[in-house]
Amino acid sequence: MDLDSWLRQELASKRHERLITDLAVREVDDLVVASFFLVGGNMPGAAVATQFVIDIWRQSDSKLLARFISRTPKTKAVPIRPTGRE
């Protein structure tokens, strides 16, 4: 999949809001390795879903060669209304 197609697909998807954190990018010859945490789709009171993602891209033709995804342990649920005890 090339970069333009991937970006169009991601922008067109009807996914819940997601947040990318701790983005790190490394270049090695013609390859780019990007790693980040993807936090997303949370409703108040629901558990926070976080994934660790590693993408490997080839720069010369902007192709995504591989994606590795690992779920992180579930974290504390997001409170519906703060109680002041957090």
NORPEQUI-V529073 format. One record per residue. N is the residue number from 1. OMEGA is omega in whole degrees, -180 to 180 (none if undefined). D_FIRST is the distance of its C-alpha to the first C-alpha in whole Angstrom. Layout:
# NORPEQUI-V529073
n = (N | N)
omega = (OMEGA | OMEGA)
d_first = (D_FIRST | D_FIRST)
This chain:
# NORPEQUI-V529073
n = (1 | 2 | 3 | 4 | 5 | 6 | 7 | 8 | 9 | 10 | 11 | 12 | 13 | 14 | 15 | 16 | 17 | 18 | 19 | 20 | 21 | 22 | 23 | 24 | 25 | 26 | 27 | 28 | 29 | 30 | 31 | 32 | 33 | 34 | 35 | 36 | 37 | 38 | 39 | 40 | 41 | 42 | 43 | 44 | 45 | 46 | 47 | 48 | 49 | 50 | 51 | 52 | 53 | 54 | 55 | 56 | 57 | 58 | 59 | 60 | 61 | 62 | 63 | 64 | 65 | 66 | 67 | 68 | 69 | 70 | 71 | 72 | 73 | 74 | 75 | 76 | 77 | 78 | 79 | 80 | 81 | 82 | 83 | 84 | 85 | 86)
omega = (179 | -174 | -179 | 179 | -180 | -179 | 178 | -180 | -180 | -178 | -178 | -176 | -178 | 180 | 174 | 179 | 179 | -179 | 176 | 178 | 175 | 180 | 176 | -178 | 178 | 176 | 176 | -176 | -177 | -178 | 173 | 178 | 180 | 177 | -178 | 171 | 179 | -179 | -176 | 173 | -175 | 172 | 178 | -180 | -179 | 177 | -180 | 178 | -180 | 177 | 172 | -174 | 172 | 176 | 175 | -177 | 170 | -175 | -172 | 179 | 177 | 180 | 173 | -177 | -178 | 174 | 178 | -177 | 177 | 177 | 176 | 179 | 180 | 179 | -179 | 179 | 177 | -178 | 179 | 179 | 179 | -179 | -176 | -179 | -177 | none)
d_first = (0 | 4 | 7 | 8 | 7 | 6 | 10 | 11 | 10 | 12 | 15 | 16 | 16 | 20 | 20 | 23 | 23 | 22 | 23 | 21 | 24 | 24 | 21 | 21 | 19 | 20 | 19 | 20 | 20 | 16 | 15 | 15 | 16 | 16 | 18 | 20 | 22 | 20 | 23 | 23 | 25 | 28 | 31 | 35 | 36 | 33 | 32 | 29 | 26 | 24 | 21 | 21 | 17 | 16 | 12 | 12 | 10 | 11 | 13 | 13 | 10 | 8 | 6 | 6 | 8 | 10 | 11 | 15 | 17 | 21 | 23 | 26 | 30 | 31 | 33 | 36 | 35 | 35 | 39 | 40 | 42 | 43 | 47 | 48 | 48 | 44)
